[in-house]
Amino acid sequence: MSVPAAAAIALTYPAGGVLVAGCGNIGGAVARRFALAGVPVVVTYRDNAERAEGLARELGARGAAIHAQRLDFDDAAAVKDVVAASAERLGRLHTVVYCSGPAIPFLRVREMAPEILAQHLQSDTLGCFRLFHHAIPALTACGGGALIACVTIANHRTLETDGLSAIPKAAVESLMRQVAAEEAGNGIRANAVAIGWVGGFAESFAQAREYTAAMTGPEGPATRALMERLMSFIRMGRPGSGAEAANIVAFLASQQASYVTGCVVPADGGAIL
């Protein structure tokens, strides 16, 4: 049964704005979702200045308040400075969203050099920790708020060769539960969104098969096998979109989710069922 548009409940947010860490497929969609809802946004990027600044120009031309800011999570001092500068720019931070992480090569554990795993733990797990470590006092000073991390369904349904995604994000999930338990009394809610196949190189299974069939390098067979296994999991029979994941983040940040904390919400089309 559909709900008439007039009966829909609009999401509402406290005064202030949102820091979105990451401007890729998910981060860009999250920044767009908040900005077009009238929420001021700072969106960060590391290397892709063109994408982040293009997003800011596009949305700014539509009347949104959005600022693109470079941030390298390997630079501990920069993370602290960006959180403080974002709070000052926005007047108040009420939400901080982590949508970042390095590109993931598909490797079995036996194929991973320890240095590769260390690099991903440094960039992803420690990067997220640094962000929220500095965000917690900023939110506390303003009466609380929401921390949201984008993680992965690979922590709930194992995909061979996807360990470099799952292992660092498992620690991020634990971080969110820890923060949720420790900071509830300070008005801070901490939740995660487990991202499945959302956006990217194909909008349908047919497009994905066509794309991977054209791979001629050594990664081709492994990628095709992984994609077939993933497609067999997804009950809804299609990839999701960045906007669909962003809608979940927007809800978790809203005052309508005021009693939700310590949760991992899947955005995966039923893949973990």
Backbone as numpy.savetxt, mean C-alpha at the origin, in Angstrom:
# Nx Ny Nz CAx CAy CAz Cx Cy Cz
-28.70 -6.99 -3.75 -29.56 -5.79 -3.75 -28.68 -4.55 -3.75
-28.89 -3.66 -4.68 -28.08 -2.45 -4.75 -28.64 -1.39 -3.81
-27.74 -0.54 -3.32 -28.14 0.55 -2.44 -28.27 1.81 -3.27
-29.41 2.50 -3.20 -29.56 3.76 -3.95 -28.46 4.74 -3.60
-28.01 5.52 -4.58 -26.91 6.45 -4.35 -27.22 7.40 -3.21
-28.47 7.82 -3.09 -28.84 8.78 -2.05 -28.71 8.18 -0.67
-28.74 6.84 -0.58 -28.67 6.19 0.72 -27.25 5.82 1.10
-26.29 6.01 0.19 -24.91 5.64 0.46 -24.35 6.51 1.58
-23.50 5.92 2.40 -22.87 6.64 3.49 -21.54 7.20 3.01
-21.38 8.50 3.05 -20.13 9.13 2.63 -19.07 8.92 3.69
-17.85 8.64 3.27 -16.74 8.53 4.21 -16.34 9.91 4.68
-16.03 10.03 5.96 -15.61 11.30 6.53 -14.27 11.12 7.22
-13.52 12.23 7.31 -12.17 12.20 7.87 -11.98 13.38 8.82
-11.06 13.24 9.78 -10.75 14.38 10.65 -10.10 15.50 9.85
-9.94 16.65 10.49 -9.20 17.74 9.87 -7.76 17.32 9.65
-7.13 17.88 8.63 -5.75 17.55 8.34 -5.64 16.78 7.04
-4.56 16.01 6.91 -4.34 15.33 5.65 -3.65 14.00 5.81
-3.24 13.44 4.66 -2.74 12.08 4.58 -1.35 12.08 3.93
-0.45 11.31 4.50 0.85 11.04 3.89 0.78 9.64 3.27
0.95 9.58 1.96 0.94 8.30 1.23 2.36 8.01 0.78
2.96 6.98 1.32 4.34 6.62 0.99 4.33 5.65 -0.18
4.70 6.15 -1.34 4.72 5.34 -2.55 3.76 5.88 -3.58
4.19 5.92 -4.85 3.33 6.46 -5.91 3.17 5.47 -7.05
3.40 4.20 -6.80 3.23 3.19 -7.84 1.76 2.90 -8.10
1.48 1.72 -8.60 0.11 1.34 -8.94 -0.84 1.54 -7.77
-0.46 1.03 -6.59 -1.33 1.14 -5.41 -1.22 2.52 -4.78
0.00 2.98 -4.53 0.17 4.28 -3.88 -0.45 5.41 -4.68
-0.28 5.38 -6.00 -0.88 6.42 -6.83 -2.40 6.39 -6.75
-2.97 5.19 -6.75 -4.43 5.07 -6.65 -4.94 5.55 -5.30
-4.18 5.25 -4.24 -4.57 5.71 -2.90 -4.51 7.23 -2.81
-3.42 7.81 -3.30 -3.30 9.27 -3.29 -4.44 9.91 -4.08
-4.76 9.34 -5.23 -5.85 9.86 -6.05 -7.18 9.79 -5.31
-7.43 8.67 -4.65 -8.71 8.46 -3.93 -8.90 9.51 -2.85
-7.86 9.77 -2.07 -7.98 10.78 -1.02 -8.09 12.18 -1.61
-7.24 12.49 -2.58 -7.21 13.85 -3.14 -8.55 14.22 -3.76
-9.15 13.28 -4.49 -10.43 13.59 -5.14 -11.59 13.62 -4.15
-11.35 13.09 -2.94 -12.36 13.20 -1.88 -12.19 14.49 -1.08
-11.24 15.33 -1.50 -11.04 16.61 -0.83 -10.10 16.56 0.35
-9.36 15.45 0.50 -8.41 15.31 1.60 -7.02 15.74 1.11
-6.36 16.69 1.76 -5.01 17.08 1.34 -4.03 15.90 1.47
-3.12 15.79 0.50 -2.24 14.62 0.42 -0.81 15.06 0.15
0.12 14.39 0.83 1.52 14.37 0.42 1.81 12.96 -0.06
2.29 12.80 -1.30 2.60 11.49 -1.86 4.10 11.44 -2.13
4.75 10.35 -1.72 6.20 10.26 -1.87 6.60 9.36 -3.03
7.81 9.57 -3.49 8.41 8.75 -4.54 9.90 8.65 -4.23
10.55 7.64 -4.77 12.00 7.55 -4.65 12.68 7.92 -5.97
12.36 7.18 -7.03 13.02 7.40 -8.32 12.11 8.00 -9.38
10.81 7.71 -9.29 9.91 8.10 -10.37 9.28 9.47 -10.11
10.13 10.49 -10.19 9.63 11.86 -9.97 8.60 12.24 -11.02
8.82 11.80 -12.26 7.90 12.17 -13.34 6.49 11.68 -13.04
6.37 10.44 -12.55 5.04 9.89 -12.26 4.38 10.64 -11.10
5.12 10.85 -10.01 4.55 11.50 -8.84 4.18 12.95 -9.12
5.07 13.67 -9.77 4.80 15.07 -10.04 3.71 15.23 -11.10
3.64 14.28 -12.04 2.56 14.30 -13.01 1.21 14.08 -12.35
1.17 13.15 -11.38 -0.06 12.91 -10.63 -0.46 14.17 -9.87
0.52 14.82 -9.24 0.23 16.04 -8.48 -0.28 17.15 -9.40
0.32 17.29 -10.58 -0.15 18.32 -11.51 -1.57 18.03 -11.99
-1.82 16.77 -12.35 -3.14 16.40 -12.84 -4.22 16.67 -11.80
-3.98 16.20 -10.59 -5.00 16.35 -9.55 -5.09 17.79 -9.07
-3.95 18.47 -9.05 -3.97 19.89 -8.68 -4.81 20.71 -9.64
-4.75 20.36 -10.95 -5.56 21.06 -11.95 -7.04 20.82 -11.74
-7.38 19.75 -11.01 -8.78 19.45 -10.72 -9.20 19.99 -9.35
-8.33 20.80 -8.76 -8.67 21.45 -7.50 -8.23 20.71 -6.26
-7.50 19.60 -6.41 -7.05 18.84 -5.25 -5.80 19.47 -4.64
-5.64 19.27 -3.34 -4.44 19.73 -2.64 -3.50 18.53 -2.48
-2.47 18.46 -3.33 -1.56 17.32 -3.32 -0.16 17.79 -3.63
0.81 17.23 -2.91 2.22 17.60 -3.06 3.05 16.34 -3.19
3.95 16.30 -4.17 4.86 15.17 -4.36 6.18 15.46 -3.67
6.69 14.47 -2.95 7.90 14.63 -2.14 8.81 13.43 -2.31
10.07 13.63 -2.62 11.00 12.51 -2.73 11.30 11.94 -1.34
11.39 10.60 -1.27 11.73 9.93 -0.02 12.39 8.60 -0.33
13.58 8.40 0.24 14.30 7.14 0.14 14.25 6.49 1.51
13.58 5.33 1.62 13.41 4.69 2.92 14.72 4.16 3.50
15.76 4.09 2.70 17.06 3.69 3.23 17.74 4.83 3.99
17.21 6.04 3.87 17.75 7.22 4.54 16.90 7.50 5.78
17.39 7.04 6.93 16.60 7.14 8.16 16.27 8.59 8.51
17.23 9.49 8.35 16.98 10.90 8.67 15.93 11.49 7.76
15.94 11.09 6.48 14.97 11.63 5.53 13.56 11.21 5.88
13.39 9.97 6.35 12.05 9.50 6.74 11.50 10.37 7.86
12.31 10.60 8.87 11.89 11.45 9.99 11.53 12.85 9.51
12.38 13.41 8.65 12.16 14.78 8.17 10.88 14.89 7.33
10.61 13.87 6.49 9.43 13.92 5.62 8.15 13.82 6.45
8.15 13.00 7.49 6.97 12.92 8.36 6.72 14.27 9.01
7.78 14.90 9.55 7.62 16.20 10.22 7.19 17.27 9.23
7.80 17.29 8.05 7.45 18.30 7.04 6.03 18.11 6.53
5.60 16.86 6.40 4.23 16.60 5.93 3.22 17.07 6.96
3.50 16.80 8.23 2.60 17.26 9.29 2.49 18.78 9.29
3.61 19.44 9.06 3.59 20.91 9.02 2.85 21.42 7.80
3.09 20.82 6.65 2.43 21.24 5.41 0.93 21.06 5.49
0.48 19.92 6.05 -0.94 19.58 6.08 -1.67 20.16 7.29
-0.91 20.74 8.21 -1.52 21.27 9.42 -1.69 20.20 10.49
-2.01 19.00 10.04 -2.14 17.85 10.92 -2.15 16.59 10.06
-1.44 15.57 10.51 -1.54 14.26 9.88 -2.60 13.44 10.60
-3.60 12.95 9.85 -4.54 12.03 10.49 -4.39 10.61 9.98
-3.64 10.43 8.86 -3.44 9.09 8.30 -2.09 9.02 7.62
-1.40 7.90 7.83 -0.16 7.62 7.12 -0.30 6.23 6.50
-0.05 6.15 5.19 -0.24 4.90 4.44 1.08 4.49 3.83
1.47 3.24 4.06 2.70 2.69 3.46 2.31 1.83 2.28
2.67 2.27 1.07 2.37 1.54 -0.16 3.64 1.32 -0.96
4.74 1.11 -0.28 6.02 1.06 -0.96 6.62 -0.34 -0.91
7.82 -0.47 -1.47 8.53 -1.73 -1.49 9.32 -1.87 -2.77
10.42 -2.62 -2.75 11.25 -2.79 -3.95 10.62 -3.74 -4.95
11.10 -3.71 -6.18 10.68 -4.68 -7.19 11.08 -6.08 -6.73
10.20 -7.06 -7.00 10.38 -8.41 -6.47 10.80 -9.38 -7.59
12.01 -9.92 -7.53 12.35 -11.02 -8.45 11.75 -12.33 -7.92
11.30 -13.19 -8.83 10.71 -14.46 -8.43 11.83 -15.48 -8.22
12.08 -15.85 -6.96 13.14 -16.78 -6.61 12.67 -17.74 -5.53
13.09 -18.98 -5.61 12.92 -19.91 -4.50 13.92 -19.56 -3.41
13.61 -20.00 -2.19 14.50 -19.69 -1.07 15.91 -20.20 -1.36
16.03 -21.38 -1.94 17.35 -21.94 -2.22 18.13 -21.10 -3.22
17.41 -20.24 -3.98 18.05 -19.40 -4.99 18.38 -18.00 -4.48
17.86 -17.65 -3.31 18.07 -16.30 -2.78 19.44 -16.20 -2.11
20.23 -15.27 -2.56 21.44 -14.94 -1.81 21.01 -14.20 -0.54
21.66 -14.49 0.59 21.30 -13.77 1.82 21.33 -12.26 1.64
22.22 -11.77 0.80 22.32 -10.32 0.59 21.06 -9.77 -0.07
20.43 -10.57 -0.94 19.19 -10.12 -1.59 18.08 -9.99 -0.56
17.92 -10.99 0.30 16.90 -10.90 1.33 17.18 -9.74 2.27
18.44 -9.55 2.64 18.80 -8.44 3.53 18.42 -7.10 2.91
18.63 -6.97 1.61 18.28 -5.72 0.92 16.77 -5.47 0.99
15.96 -6.52 0.78 14.51 -6.35 0.82 14.01 -6.07 2.24
14.61 -6.73 3.22 14.23 -6.45 4.61 14.59 -5.01 4.97
15.74 -4.55 4.50 16.17 -3.18 4.78 15.22 -2.17 4.14
14.94 -2.37 2.85 14.15 -1.39 2.12 12.68 -1.42 2.50
12.14 -2.62 2.69 10.70 -2.78 2.88 10.32 -2.80 4.37
10.78 -3.83 5.08 10.39 -3.95 6.49 10.91 -2.79 7.32
12.20 -2.52 7.23 12.76 -1.44 8.04 12.27 -0.08 7.56
12.05 0.06 6.25 11.50 1.31 5.75 10.13 1.60 6.32
9.26 0.59 6.34 7.93 0.76 6.92 8.02 1.06 8.41
8.91 0.34 9.10 9.09 0.59 10.53 9.50 2.04 10.78
10.46 2.53 10.01 10.90 3.92 10.19 9.75 4.89 10.00
8.95 4.67 8.97 7.84 5.57 8.70 6.87 5.62 9.87
6.45 4.46 10.34 5.45 4.43 11.41 6.05 4.81 12.76
7.32 4.50 12.96 8.01 4.90 14.20 7.92 6.41 14.38
8.12 7.15 13.30 8.06 8.61 13.40 6.63 9.14 13.27
5.76 8.37 12.62 4.38 8.82 12.49 3.60 8.71 13.80
3.94 7.72 14.61 3.18 7.50 15.85 3.16 8.75 16.74
4.30 9.36 17.07 4.22 10.57 17.89 3.52 11.73 17.19
3.65 11.81 15.86 2.96 12.89 15.13 1.45 12.73 15.24
0.95 11.50 15.13 -0.49 11.25 15.27 -0.93 11.45 16.72
-0.14 10.97 17.67 -0.49 11.10 19.08 -0.65 12.56 19.47
0.25 13.41 18.96 0.21 14.83 19.31 -1.07 15.50 18.86
-1.75 14.90 17.87 -2.98 15.49 17.34 -4.22 14.68 17.72
-4.09 13.81 18.70 -5.26 13.09 19.19 -5.50 11.74 18.54
-4.54 11.26 17.73 -4.68 9.93 17.13 -4.83 9.98 15.63
-5.14 8.83 15.05 -5.29 8.73 13.61 -5.14 7.30 13.16
-4.83 7.12 11.88 -4.78 5.78 11.30 -3.43 5.53 10.62
-2.91 4.34 10.84 -1.74 3.84 10.12 -2.19 2.64 9.30
-1.85 2.63 8.02 -2.29 1.56 7.13 -1.10 1.11 6.29
-0.88 -0.19 6.22 0.20 -0.75 5.42 -0.36 -1.67 4.35
0.14 -1.55 3.15 -0.20 -2.50 2.09 0.78 -3.66 2.15
0.23 -4.86 2.36 1.05 -6.07 2.47 0.68 -6.99 1.30
0.69 -8.31 1.51 0.49 -9.21 0.38 -0.31 -10.44 0.77
-1.10 -10.95 -0.18 -1.82 -12.20 0.07 -0.87 -13.38 0.16
0.38 -13.20 -0.27 1.35 -14.30 -0.22 1.66 -14.72 1.21
1.28 -13.91 2.20 1.40 -14.32 3.59 0.23 -15.17 4.05
-0.79 -15.33 3.21 -1.99 -16.08 3.58 -2.25 -17.24 2.63
-1.66 -17.19 1.45 -1.69 -18.32 0.53 -0.37 -18.33 -0.22
0.45 -19.31 0.09 1.84 -19.30 -0.37 1.94 -19.54 -1.87
2.73 -18.70 -2.50 3.06 -18.84 -3.92 4.54 -19.16 -4.04
4.85 -20.28 -4.67 6.24 -20.62 -4.88 6.95 -19.49 -5.63
8.17 -19.22 -5.24 9.07 -18.20 -5.81 8.68 -16.76 -5.42
7.69 -16.58 -4.54 7.27 -15.23 -4.15 7.72 -14.87 -2.74
8.76 -15.53 -2.26 9.21 -15.31 -0.89 9.73 -13.93 -0.61
10.33 -13.28 -1.60 10.86 -11.95 -1.36 9.76 -10.91 -1.19
8.56 -11.24 -1.61 7.40 -10.42 -1.27 6.88 -10.78 0.12
6.72 -12.08 0.37 6.04 -12.54 1.58 6.86 -12.32 2.85
8.15 -12.62 2.81 8.94 -12.60 4.05 9.02 -11.20 4.65
9.40 -10.16 3.90 9.42 -8.82 4.49 8.03 -8.33 4.90
7.01 -8.64 4.09 5.66 -8.17 4.43 5.08 -8.89 5.63
5.54 -10.12 5.91 5.08 -10.80 7.13 5.50 -10.01 8.36
6.71 -9.47 8.33 7.16 -8.64 9.44 6.35 -7.35 9.54
5.96 -6.80 8.37 5.12 -5.59 8.39 3.76 -5.89 9.02
3.17 -7.04 8.69 1.90 -7.43 9.33 2.06 -7.50 10.84
3.14 -8.12 11.30 3.38 -8.20 12.74 3.54 -6.82 13.36
4.22 -5.93 12.64 4.37 -4.56 13.10 3.02 -3.89 13.29
2.09 -4.09 12.35 0.79 -3.45 12.45 0.01 -3.96 13.65
0.07 -5.27 13.91 -0.63 -5.81 15.09 -0.01 -5.25 16.37
1.31 -5.16 16.39 1.99 -4.64 17.58 1.58 -3.20 17.84
1.59 -2.39 16.80 1.20 -0.98 16.96 -0.26 -0.88 17.38
-1.12 -1.69 16.77 -2.54 -1.65 17.12 -2.74 -1.93 18.60
-2.01 -2.91 19.13 -2.15 -3.27 20.54 -1.60 -2.18 21.46
-0.48 -1.60 21.07 0.20 -0.65 21.95 -0.37 0.76 21.90
-0.94 1.16 20.78 -1.30 2.56 20.59 -2.80 2.84 20.59
-3.63 1.82 20.81 -5.08 2.05 20.83 -5.45 3.11 21.87
-4.78 3.08 22.99 -5.07 4.05 24.05 -4.72 5.47 23.67
-3.90 5.64 22.63 -3.55 6.98 22.14 -4.39 7.38 20.93
-5.44 6.60 20.67 -6.33 6.93 19.56 -5.80 6.56 18.19
-4.79 5.69 18.14 -4.21 5.29 16.87 -4.70 3.91 16.48
-5.22 3.79 15.28 -5.63 2.50 14.72 -4.61 2.07 13.68
-4.29 0.78 13.65 -3.30 0.26 12.71 -3.87 -0.97 12.01
-3.95 -0.90 10.70 -4.50 -2.01 9.90 -3.66 -2.21 8.65
-3.87 -3.35 8.01 -3.15 -3.66 6.77 -4.14 -4.11 5.70
-3.75 -3.94 4.46 -4.52 -4.43 3.32 -3.63 -5.43 2.57
-4.09 -6.68 2.50 -3.32 -7.72 1.83 -3.64 -7.68 0.34
-2.70 -7.18 -0.43 -2.90 -6.95 -1.85 -2.67 -8.24 -2.63
-3.62 -8.59 -3.46 -3.44 -9.69 -4.38 -3.00 -9.16 -5.74
-3.54 -9.72 -6.79 -3.21 -9.25 -8.14 -4.08 -8.03 -8.41
-3.49 -6.88 -8.20 -4.22 -5.62 -8.34 -3.46 -4.74 -9.32
-4.07 -4.47 -10.45 -3.45 -3.61 -11.46 -2.23 -4.26 -12.08
-1.43 -3.46 -12.72 -0.20 -3.97 -13.32 -0.30 -4.13 -14.81
0.22 -5.25 -15.32 0.45 -5.40 -16.76 -0.75 -5.93 -17.52
-1.82 -6.31 -16.85 -2.97 -6.89 -17.56 -4.25 -6.60 -16.81
-5.34 -6.43 -17.58 -6.65 -6.19 -16.99 -7.55 -7.41 -17.07
-7.03 -8.49 -17.61 -7.80 -9.74 -17.70 -6.82 -10.91 -17.71
-7.34 -12.11 -17.44 -6.50 -13.29 -17.51 -5.99 -13.51 -18.93
-6.84 -13.23 -19.94 -6.43 -13.42 -21.32 -5.24 -12.51 -21.66
-5.28 -11.27 -21.22 -4.16 -10.36 -21.46 -2.91 -10.84 -20.76
-3.06 -11.38 -19.55 -1.90 -11.87 -18.81 -1.25 -13.04 -19.52
-2.06 -13.94 -20.02 -1.51 -15.10 -20.75 -0.79 -14.65 -22.03
-1.37 -13.68 -22.70 -0.74 -13.15 -23.91 0.60 -12.50 -23.59
0.62 -11.74 -22.49 1.84 -11.03 -22.09 2.95 -12.00 -21.71
2.63 -12.99 -20.87 3.66 -13.92 -20.41 4.08 -14.88 -21.52
3.20 -15.18 -22.46 3.56 -16.07 -23.58 4.65 -15.45 -24.43
4.74 -14.11 -24.43 5.74 -13.42 -25.24 7.10 -13.35 -24.56
7.19 -13.79 -23.30 8.46 -13.76 -22.59 9.39 -14.84 -23.16
10.58 -14.43 -23.57 11.50 -15.38 -24.18 12.72 -15.66 -23.32
12.92 -14.90 -22.27 14.08 -15.08 -21.40 13.92 -16.25 -20.45
14.92 -16.49 -19.61 14.86 -17.62 -18.68 13.77 -17.48 -17.63
13.29 -16.24 -17.40 12.24 -16.05 -16.41 10.86 -16.43 -16.94
10.74 -16.63 -18.26 9.45 -16.90 -18.87 8.70 -18.09 -18.30
9.28 -19.29 -18.30 8.54 -20.46 -17.78 8.10 -20.31 -16.33
8.99 -19.78 -15.48 8.63 -19.61 -14.07 7.51 -18.60 -13.90
7.56 -17.51 -14.67 6.52 -16.49 -14.58 5.18 -17.04 -15.06
5.20 -17.79 -16.16 3.95 -18.37 -16.67 3.35 -19.35 -15.67
4.18 -20.16 -15.06 3.69 -21.13 -14.07 3.11 -20.41 -12.85
3.80 -19.37 -12.40 3.32 -18.61 -11.25 1.98 -17.96 -11.56
1.85 -17.35 -12.73 0.62 -16.66 -13.08 -0.54 -17.65 -13.23
-0.29 -18.81 -13.79 -1.36 -19.80 -13.91 -1.84 -20.26 -12.54
-0.90 -20.45 -11.62 -1.28 -20.84 -10.26 -2.08 -19.73 -9.58
-1.63 -18.50 -9.74 -2.35 -17.38 -9.14 -3.75 -17.25 -9.73
-3.87 -17.37 -11.05 -5.18 -17.26 -11.67 -6.13 -18.36 -11.21
-5.59 -19.54 -10.92 -6.43 -20.63 -10.44 -7.00 -20.34 -9.05
-6.35 -19.46 -8.31 -6.81 -19.11 -6.96 -7.95 -18.09 -6.97
-7.98 -17.20 -7.94 -8.82 -16.00 -7.86 -10.26 -16.35 -8.22
-11.13 -16.34 -7.23 -12.52 -16.76 -7.42 -13.31 -15.82 -8.33
-12.93 -14.54 -8.35 -13.69 -13.57 -9.14 -13.29 -13.55 -10.60
-12.27 -14.32 -10.97 -11.94 -14.52 -12.36 -11.34 -13.35 -13.09
-10.74 -12.42 -12.36 -10.12 -11.26 -13.00 -9.14 -10.61 -12.03
-8.18 -9.83 -12.55 -7.38 -9.00 -11.66 -8.22 -7.89 -11.06
-7.78 -7.35 -9.94 -8.42 -6.17 -9.38 -7.79 -4.91 -9.95
-8.29 -3.78 -9.52 -7.74 -2.50 -9.95 -7.15 -1.76 -8.76
-6.25 -0.83 -9.05 -5.71 -0.01 -7.98 -6.79 0.75 -7.24
-7.81 1.19 -7.96 -8.91 1.93 -7.34 -9.66 1.06 -6.33
-9.80 -0.23 -6.63 -10.51 -1.12 -5.70 -9.73 -1.30 -4.40
-8.40 -1.41 -4.50 -7.57 -1.47 -3.29 -7.62 -0.14 -2.54
-7.58 0.97 -3.28 -7.60 2.29 -2.66 -8.90 2.53 -1.89
-10.00 1.97 -2.35 -11.27 2.13 -1.64 -11.21 1.50 -0.25
-10.51 0.38 -0.13 -10.37 -0.26 1.18 -9.52 0.61 2.10
-8.42 1.13 1.56 -7.57 2.02 2.35 -8.36 3.24 2.81
-9.14 3.81 1.90 -9.92 5.00 2.24 -10.91 4.71 3.36
-11.53 3.54 3.34 -12.45 3.18 4.42 -11.70 3.03 5.74
-10.57 2.32 5.73 -9.84 2.09 6.97 -9.35 3.40 7.60
-9.11 4.41 6.77 -8.68 5.71 7.28 -9.84 6.55 7.80
-11.05 6.20 7.42 -12.20 7.06 7.68 -12.73 6.91 9.10
-13.56 7.89 9.47 -14.21 7.82 10.79 -15.26 6.73 10.85
-15.68 6.23 9.68 -16.63 5.11 9.67 -15.94 3.80 10.08
-14.61 3.76 10.10 -13.86 2.58 10.54 -13.27 2.80 11.93
-13.92 3.64 12.73 -13.36 4.06 14.02 -13.20 2.93 15.03
-13.84 1.77 14.79 -13.72 0.64 15.74 -12.96 -0.52 15.12
-12.19 -0.23 14.07 -11.45 -1.27 13.36 -9.96 -1.06 13.57
-9.30 -2.02 14.20 -7.85 -1.94 14.36 -7.27 -3.34 14.49
-6.00 -3.47 14.09 -5.32 -4.75 14.18 -5.74 -5.76 13.14
-6.38 -5.32 12.07 -6.93 -6.23 11.06 -6.08 -6.25 9.79
-6.18 -7.37 9.08 -5.63 -7.48 7.73 -6.80 -7.74 6.80
-7.10 -6.79 5.92 -8.24 -6.89 5.01 -7.73 -7.31 3.64
-8.20 -8.43 3.09 -7.71 -8.86 1.78 -8.34 -8.08 0.64
-7.51 -7.76 -0.35 -7.98 -7.20 -1.62 -7.48 -8.14 -2.70
-8.18 -9.27 -2.87 -7.59 -10.35 -3.68 -8.60 -11.13 -4.52
-9.84 -10.68 -4.61 -10.83 -11.37 -5.42 -11.12 -12.79 -4.96
-10.89 -13.06 -3.67 -11.17 -14.39 -3.13 -10.03 -15.37 -3.26
-8.83 -14.90 -3.53 -7.70 -15.80 -3.78 -7.28 -16.60 -2.55
-7.53 -16.09 -1.35 -7.08 -16.82 -0.15 -8.16 -17.75 0.40
-9.29 -17.86 -0.28 -10.35 -18.73 0.22 -9.96 -20.20 0.08
